[in-house]
Amino acid sequence: MNRSPTSNDRIIAENITRLRKAHKLSRPQFAHELGLSNGQIEKYENGSNRVPLSRAIEICAVLNCSLADLCEGTTPTLYPSRVT
């Protein structure tokens, strides 16, 4: 399975950055609220690291938003079933 960030991961990263800035949180402040390093937040926001669902829920709590807000602009990617 490919674990590289997808276009949807990049959209989520952009949404996290947009929502963080709308709440006037610096990256270090945001990292502190989540108990993460500034570097980890940077990786989430530049799309180089995928955001696990459990972390996305925590991000939503800090930013007072929904998972739908984080996923705004994404499109489902369907993969054909693998027949063996």
N, C-alpha and C positions, 0 to 999 in steps of 0.2 A: 504494500500500500504506500502511495506517495504521501509524504508528510510535509511537502513543501507548501508554503502559503499559496493560497489561490487568489483569484481576483476578488472573491467574496471576503477573504481574510483581509485584503487590503482595504476594502470598503469599510469593514468593521473597524479597522485601525484608524481610518480617517474619521469615522463617526466618534470614536473614543476621544480623539484629539479635539474635534469640534465641540463635543459636549463638555469636556474638561475646561476648555477655554471659555465656553459660555458660562460656566460656574466660577470663572475667574480663579481657577486653581493653577498654580505653577506645577510643573512636572514633579519637583521634589515634594511639594505639599500633597499632591495626589498619591505619590508613592508612599508617603508616610501614612496617609489615611488607609491605604490597603496593606500596609506592613510589608511592602516590597522595596527593592532597590530602585533608584532612579534609572539605572541601566535597564532593568526589566521593563519598566514603563516605556522607555524609549524603544525597546524591541517590539513591544505591543503596538506602539503608535506608528512605527515605521513599517510595520507589517512583516518584519523578519521572523517573529515568533507568533505562532497561532495562540489565540486566547482560549483556554479551556472553558467549558460551560460553567463550571463552578466558580471560576474567576470572573467570568462575565456577569454572573449574578451578583458577586461582590461589587464589581464596578458599577452596576446599576444601582445598588444601594447607596454608594458614595455619591453618585451623580444624580440620584433621585429621578431615574428614568426607567423605562421598561426594556426588556430584551428586544422588543420590536423596534425601539428607538436605536439600539445598537446595530440592528440588522437592516435598518432602512437603506434601500437601494440595492440590496443583494438579490440574487436570483437563484432559485434552486438548481442544483446540478444533479441530474439523474444519470446513473450509470447502468448500462445494460446488465442484466443478471448474468452471472457466470455459470455456464452449464458445463458440468464435467462428465 
